[in-house]
Amino acid sequence: MFQWPQPPVTCITPRVLAALW
């Protein structure tokens, strides 16, 4: 699990992970 200091990035993280997976 990747923890980013910026809240907006966290919202995009799940989408990027879904694309990679």
C-alpha positions in Angstrom: 0.0 0.0 0.0 1.4 3.4 -1.0 0.7 6.3 1.3 0.9 9.8 -0.4 1.0 13.1 1.6 -1.5 14.7 -0.9 -5.1 13.7 -0.5 -6.0 14.2 -4.2 -3.3 11.7 -5.2 -4.7 9.1 -2.9 -8.0 9.3 -4.9 -6.1 8.6 -8.1 -3.9 5.9 -6.6 -6.7 3.2 -6.5 -7.5 3.9 -10.1 -3.8 3.5 -11.2 -3.5 0.3 -9.2 -6.6 -1.1 -10.8 -5.1 -0.3 -14.3 -1.8 -2.0 -13.3 -3.6 -5.1 -11.9 
